[in-house]
Amino acid sequence: MLTCYLRHHYPKLPEEGICAVHAYLTTDDTMTYIGGNLGIRDLILCQEFPPKTETISKTLKAVIGALDNDQGTERVNQFIQDFILAQLIGKDINEIWTLVNPMGVLAGILEAQGREPPEPRLTRHAGSSTVMAVYYVGIYCNREMIGEAPGETVSIAEEMAARDALKRIFDTRDNQPPLTFGKKIQIDQASFGRIYI
């Protein structure tokens, strides 16, 4: 369900991005935070006190599995939306999935789409001989600007512009509508398979 929801809400995000967000949501730290807020610590009977993060994480996953066994898929889906996916509220998906070489990724995507390679251009700058210098770099493809961003140096501005172009391609810009939860979302799980945490 978790991966299905992410694929549904971010259809243009590559599988690496989906996997990175999934990994973030299912880390022991995130699961421990969720489990701690749900009172999972009170359910755990073990030798260690306080329970380790791995123990709380495994217990929460066991509770989700038991919920699936007892109540069915619909209740598990609602539980995952209400408690696990809610951890994405207020988070920037682009900060969760960190790209090492955004210009290289952008060049690879444009090449796969049969487009010309990206061309960075300095569009404007101010205060280049001062401490507060700012440079704006635009990324162009086929004479069309596909991304633009400022930076303290030209190389930083170029990297940020490549990230902006990727945000536009993946449709993960800062002005995205909020995530949809509850009955508003209808996911065809048959097309994605039955995938839980």
Buried (B, 14 or more C-beta within 10 A) or exposed (E): BBBBBBBBBBEEBBEEBBBBBBEBBBEBEBBBBBBBEBEBBEBBEEEEEEBBBEBBBBBBBEBBEEBBEEEEEEEBBBBBBEBBBBBBEEEEBBEBBEBEEBBEBBBEBBEEEEBEEBEBEEBEBEEEEEEEBBBBBBBBBEEEBBBBBBBEEBEBBBBBBBBBBBBBBBEBEEEEEEBEBEEEBEBEBEEBEEBBB
